[in-house]
């Protein structure tokens, strides 16, 4: 049921998914793609904690 001419597709998931503004992307296959597909908020290298005792 639609009121006020809205276009809410909550009751119809397949219709809702077809207009998804941000579809999932596939994993990059090469290092060049990996670097170019990162957003400005993603690190180019994954965080690795430093090994050893940090309580000195």
Residue pairs with C-beta under 8 A, 6 or more apart in sequence:
2 8
9 15
9 16
9 19
10 16
25 37
28 34
28 37
35 44
38 44
